[in-house]
Amino acid sequence: MGLTQPDKPDGYYSNVPPLVVQLLALPPGARVLDVGCAEGALGAHLKRDDPSVFVAGVELHGPASDRAQKVLDEVWRADFETWEPPGQCTASFDRVVFGDVLEHLIDPEAALRKAIALLRPGGAIVSSIPNVRWLPIVRDLALRGEWTYREEGILDSTHLRFFTKTSMRALCERCSLQVEDCVPSFSTEWGVAGVLLRLLARWSGTFEEFCTFQYVMRAKLPTPKDDQQ
């Protein structure tokens, strides 16, 4: 992802995001490409749920890639932006996953277009994207003039791009993808105040975005039938 992928805190490469699993909605025998698959935790989870699922991964980080090779069907150690997919990958996947990956890339739009070429007709891309409109980020910038990078989170020091719900939708649409679903993932660190804000978010898109740490989005490749509707 990006130019290099450094070592990260424990657990960074072994996360299984439940909302990504939910939005994948895999049919039996589905073929999945996990971009930035890390240690292969997501793919291993999918294969435990349904052994007929085929999961391949692309991962730049060496130790994580080595672990992924033990649990996935195929793994390429590469930077997705410069990776040249083998010919058999063209139009061969039902889902391509970008789990907290697009924000690390130099050119996310080019990466999405590369992924589209790997999808079967009617296939979909599922991506999780940190939301830079999250209230603590907006507060610190607007009221304190702070924009402090950290080891992980929305201001991860390896993030090259920043997205809001609107800008991520626009990116998908520029790539001729149809956004089917966009689910907010709320932070739990605010306690009771966070619960109240999330209740307000049900009635206000603005509150939703301020309360949302991350969005998980599924965007599909239109079929000729979709174009006729």
Residue pairs with C-beta under 8 A, 6 or more apart in sequence:
1 36
1 60
1 79
1 80
1 101
1 104
1 105
1 158
2 79
2 81
2 104
2 105
2 106
2 158
2 160
3 79
3 106
4 60
5 60
5 61
5 104
5 158
6 158
7 61
8 151
8 152
9 151
9 152
12 38
12 152
13 38
13 39
13 41
13 61
13 64
13 67
14 38
14 39
14 41
15 38
15 41
15 42
15 99
16 41
16 42
16 45
17 42
17 99
17 128
17 216
19 128
19 183
19 185
19 216
20 42
20 97
20 99
20 126
20 128
20 216
21 42
21 45
21 46
22 183
22 216
23 126
23 181
23 183
23 216
23 217
23 218
24 32
24 46
24 95
24 97
24 126
24 218
25 218
26 32
26 46
26 50
26 53
26 94
26 95
27 94
28 50
28 52
28 53
29 52
29 53
29 54
30 53
30 54
30 94
30 95
31 53
31 54
31 56
31 92
31 93
31 94
31 95
31 120
32 43
32 46
32 53
32 54
32 55
32 56
32 93
32 94
32 95
32 96
32 97
33 55
33 56
33 57
33 58
33 89
33 93
33 95
33 96
33 97
33 115
33 118
34 40
34 42
34 43
34 55
34 56
34 57
34 58
34 72
34 97
34 99
35 57
35 58
35 80
35 96
35 97
35 98
35 99
35 101
35 111
35 115
36 58
36 59
36 60
36 80
36 98
36 99
36 100
36 101
36 104
37 43
37 55
37 57
37 58
37 59
37 64
37 68
37 72
37 75
37 97
38 59
38 61
38 64
38 68
39 64
39 67
39 68
39 71
40 55
40 57
40 67
40 68
40 69
40 70
40 71
40 72
40 75
42 55
42 97
42 99
43 55
43 57
43 68
43 71
43 72
44 55
44 71
44 72
46 53
46 55
47 53
47 55
47 71
47 72
54 73
55 72
55 73
56 72
56 73
56 74
56 75
56 76
56 93
57 65
57 68
57 72
57 74
57 75
57 76
58 75
58 76
58 78
58 80
58 83
59 65
59 68
59 75
59 76
59 77
59 78
60 77
60 78
60 79
60 80
62 77
65 75
65 77
68 75
69 75
76 83
80 101
80 105
80 111
80 114
81 105
81 106
81 107
81 110
81 111
85 114
85 117
85 118
89 118
90 117
90 118
91 117
91 118
91 119
91 120
91 121
92 118
92 120
93 118
93 119
93 120
93 123
94 119
94 120
94 123
94 124
95 123
95 124
95 125
95 126
96 115
96 118
96 119
96 123
96 124
96 125
96 126
97 125
97 126
97 127
98 111
98 112
98 115
98 125
98 126
98 127
98 128
99 127
99 128
100 128
100 129
100 130
100 214
101 111
101 127
102 108
102 111
102 112
102 127
102 129
102 161
102 163
103 129
103 130
103 156
103 159
103 160
103 161
103 162
103 163
104 158
104 159
104 160
104 161
105 111
105 160
105 161
106 160
108 161
108 171
109 171
109 174
109 175
112 125
112 171
112 172
112 175
112 177
113 175
115 125
116 125
116 175
116 176
116 177
116 221
119 125
119 221
121 221
121 223
122 220
122 221
122 223
123 220
123 221
124 180
124 218
124 219
124 220
124 221
125 172
125 177
125 218
125 219
125 220
125 221
126 216
126 217
126 218
127 168
127 216
127 217
127 219
128 185
128 214
128 215
128 216
128 217
129 163
129 168
129 214
129 215
129 216
129 217
130 153
130 154
130 156
130 159
130 162
130 163
130 213
130 214
131 154
131 163
131 164
131 165
131 184
131 209
131 212
131 213
131 214
131 215
132 154
132 162
132 163
132 164
133 164
133 165
133 209
133 210
133 212
134 154
134 187
134 209
134 210
134 211
134 212
134 213
135 197
135 210
135 211
137 154
137 155
138 210
140 146
140 147
140 148
141 147
147 155
148 155
149 155
149 156
149 157
149 159
150 156
150 157
151 157
154 162
154 213
163 171
164 209
165 182
165 209
165 212
165 215
168 182
168 215
168 217
169 179
169 182
169 217
172 178
172 179
172 217
172 219
173 179
176 222
177 219
177 220
177 221
177 222
178 219
178 220
178 221
178 222
178 226
179 217
179 218
179 219
180 218
180 219
180 220
181 217
181 218
182 215
182 216
182 217
182 218
183 215
183 216
183 217
184 201
184 208
184 209
184 211
184 212
184 214
184 215
185 212
185 213
185 214
185 215
185 216
186 194
186 198
186 201
186 211
186 212
186 213
187 194
187 211
187 213
188 194
190 197
194 211
197 207
197 210
197 211
198 211
200 207
200 211
201 207
201 208
201 210
201 211
201 212
202 208
